[in-house]
Amino acid sequence: MTQLQFDAIRAETPEYEQVAARYRELEAAYDQAPDAAGRAAAIKDWEALRREIATWTSLVSLRFQQDTRDADRKAALDLRNELAPKFEELRNGFMRKIGKGPHADEVKSAHGGHVLDVWDCAVASYDPAIEAESVAESKLASSYTELVSSASFEYQGETLNMSQLAKFSQHGDRDVRHGAAKLRNAWFKENGAELDRIYDELVKLRATQAQKLGYENFIPLGYKKMGRTDYDEKDVARYRNAVRDVVVPLCTKIRERQRDALGLDTLMAWDESVSDPQGNPKPKGDHDWMVERAREMFDGMGDELGGFFRLMSDGKFLDLKSREGKAGGGFCTSFPTHGVPFIFANFNGTKGDVEVFTHEMGHAFQNYSSRNQSTMDYFWPTSEAAEVHSMSLEYLTYPHMDKFFGEDADRFRKVHLEGSLTFLPYGVAVDHFQHLVYENPSATPAERLEMWQEMERTYLPHRQWGEMDRMSAGGFWQGQLHIYHVPFYYIDYTLAGVCAMQFWVKAEQDRAAAMEAYKTLCTRGGEAPFQDLVRSAGLISPFDEGCLDGVVAQASKVLGV
Ligand code: ZN
């Protein structure tokens, strides 16, 4: 078999009328089928149609991000964004017909019961009755992105946007970090009223959607939108308390040690991203060199990972170099008609190159491993489970980091582990804050700033804002895009992080067994909800009593705190 090349993946632009007609045919075929086999055939045809649309959706978005200056690619993306909710509506209609119909059991015996829960979440979180609010919501979320993207700073002889300014938070010179923090604070202060207004409207629109769909408030609707089927807000609250009680004290120790290592009297907010006076370790070579090292690394991790990396690399399913016109960020996307995923990144010579690469390879390997699942609804799990695959690979590749960092490999592992731990309290603070917000949708913007101050006192007690007045007034959360764009998503990074750290602990004890459990988990894709998947890999659910203790004990030992 010849190697599949990325260039060979094509997808025809679907026309709404044709797709709607296909749906009418599928519905008729399903209704008129004489038996279960006939209904299964209609579902199979539906699956094929959905795969085509999904491949087109991924391709259009990817091609735009590969060159944001290309007018044709932009036009294709606009068309996609216009059609997406219409296709979703058609899809939900079919899901409702099958999932709520008299033959739902046939689906259950073919694919397992979880797919019905997945459909239920999709159907329960959208209805044409909330179309106006949904459209207004995405416009407001875009206006947040536009506002933040419009920020421009003159600093250190450069003109910088918000994310470029952020690189100075890791600068070795404290005055440079402090100056960058002042600029950032001033921008958020100047734009605070507008950021407050956008969020206030978003919260009220989301509350209205929840009310129209019959929910008590936006929280249960937000959970449905995240596809959560096996835990609720009470479980999440207990987990946040465990992070507060078990992880926050460890983070306080890490911060104290960091303060001493940097030789400071007080660790200020603008010192937090620098973990030792040498600055953060960097990979020892450029893009091509890193790809070569990656090939050696994955070859050293078994046939599956080695072979998969060759498939990705030889077929040009990797776009890792930064270049003009290319969108920022890193992600993994997939083409369900073909089964081979794609990794997009922007290498910039920092340790982040290696982190984003191993992370996205984890997503890609999972997606590829579950390509033979019976339905595309299982190709990706819900996001907290998906982040387990990606974050775990960051840890499972630890022994190979000397390939990239040479004599700095130990320092890299320490910085990575510390960063993963200190992230947990921040992640749950973002989550707790949103629960407070959506429980009290009529709170004023000023009250929301107070809520965030309360979160910092609870979860980030070491944080010192000094003269950064907008930040000490509770404005820091306004820089966190997820809060505006994807409510309740953020905690998923922490839930997955806790699971990934368990893989790290397991691998320290028995590397081969940990790799086998990891590969099996990847093969399962999204065939089960989060906690089932986690437990099947021999991990403890983050919602179970005592889950954090083992991880924190091991981390304290390794870090010597
Ligand atoms: Zn990820």
Residues whose N, C-alpha, C, O or C-beta is under 5 A from the ligand:
A	BS01	ZN	E387 S390
